[in-house]
Amino acid sequence: MFAQGLARTVQTYGDRIATIDGDKVQNWKEFGDRISRIAGGLRSIGCQPGDRVAILAATTPEHLAAMYAVVWAGCVLVPLNTRLSPDELDHIVSQSETKALASDVRNRAGAEHVLATTKNALKTIAMDDGALGDESLDELAKSDGIEAWVADLADLFALYYTGGTTGLPKGVMVSDGAAGVQALNMVFDLAVTEKSNYLHAPPLFHLAGASAANAVAFAGGAQTFLPDITPDAYIKTVMDKKVTMIALVPTMLVDMLEAPGVDVAFQSLEMFAYGTAPIPEALLRKVLDRCPDIKLVQIYGQSEVTGPATVLRPEHHVLSGPFADKLASAGIPIMGHEVRVADEDGNTVANGTTGEVLIRGPGVMTGYWQQPELTAKALKDGWLHTGDAGIMDDDGFVKIVDRLKDMIITGGENVFCGEVESVIAEHPSVSICTVIGLPDDKWGERVHAVIVLEEGAELNFETLDEHCRKSIASYKCPKTADFTTDPLPLSGVGKIRKDILRAKYSN
């Protein structure tokens, strides 16, 4: 299904722009020809349908071409997070039984470590000058092109490994049907057309970035790339390249709002998608106040559901009217999927009650690669147990409260970090914040806030405590806090690394 979606785009939208990288522009006919030839090259070096092919590279047109060539050849894509340690990379390549590794010069050290340590008979492909490789991507692209592989819907499309913040990464098995269905869902929910121009920010190794790219590819739109993403460069590119669609995580959004020219740049956008982590309502209000005409879409999902699970559409991003109370939610289930909130025994809880978010539908993974016990824990009676705590209202809108594993039990009371973070974020001195649980002799765990202040702003604990007590119960308020101007540690997709902060502040 997926490769046929790409083939349709090449056939139907061949003359339209596919990729923009500075002054380098490819149309879909040119890009599709390169994909087909690289796929033929993969076959020539022994990569057969079902073989795993890993990619360790920055987000570039060549990365996108290699990614789609793997699928075009019927092989299984194994995206590698460029922020993982050498040992984690080696674990993924070895555990997935990867046959070939494509990498760029930026990630040569990681590729060399994998090659030196893996037990696999690994073929290496250099994606640019100076990269590690028995073959180069350009040499593979000199091969005869092949027709797009026709996969069964249940065939393995990709192994998306989790970030590895809690133990070794797990390989999420994504089927061809799941990848295709979710690409079509993103086309619908983001209103993507052949006239869309998407500017990359989330990396291609993560489903947040890949899902948006896949939607644009299916619709025949253009994709614009930046070598290094900074707020100023990003905003300039939006304006210069006539970008119509962007996707940002909350941490990136904070940086963008502070950059000069954001008002003009964002007004030209047709769609602004965000997600990967709950976003404080105060931040959304700031965006809407500054750019009232912008069309916002929130996507909530995870790798285990091949990207999107719920969507909060533009008509729900309002500060007044019947949908004003939906702004803090993650929206309604995407097409073809069911969502419910359940207790520890899997029983649906009453609307307005906190429980675990469960998802059922064609986008749900088939399991974790070679880990049947973990698969059995995550998939029960046809439902994916997400590990996220949420609440569903009477209209079917889902609010994501927190990760269950991040819930703090303090003095016998349950505290969801997301609720506390939303309150703290409302203070005008706060740029971004996070809340973690730290060991405490008296409380078992104490609520601890780590707060990045706005430039030039001041805030002390007493003022913070007074601010929080106006909105939430006293036991939920931070008992300790650290105020900083240093950036918070982030994962490859821009999520705050709470595991690093717990280790730092527990010592």
Secondary structure, DSSP 8 states (H G I E B T S, - for coil): -HHHHHHHHHHHSTTSEEEEETTEEEEHHHHHHHHHHHHHHHHHTT--TT-EEEEE--SSHHHHHHHHHHHHTT-EEEE--TTS-HHHHHHHHHHTTEEEEEE-GGGHHHHHHHHHH--S--EEEESSTT---SEEHHHHTTS---------TTSEEEEEE---SSSS--EEEEEHHHHHHHHHHHHHHTT--TT-EEE--S-TTSHHHHHHHHHHHHHT-EEEE-SS--HHHHHHHHHHTT--EEEE-HHHHHHHHHSTTHHHHHHT-SEEEEESS---HHHHHHHHHH-TT--EEEEEEEGGGTEEEEEE-GGG--SSSTTGGGTTS--EE-TT-EEEEE-TTS-B--TT--EEEEEESTTS--EETT-HHHHHHHEETTEEEEEEEEEE-TTS-EEEEEEGGG-EEETTEEE-HHHHHHHHHTSTTEEEEEEEEEEETTTEEEEEEEEEE-TT----HHHHHHHHHTTS-GGGS-SEEEEESS---B-TTS-B-HHHHHHHHH-
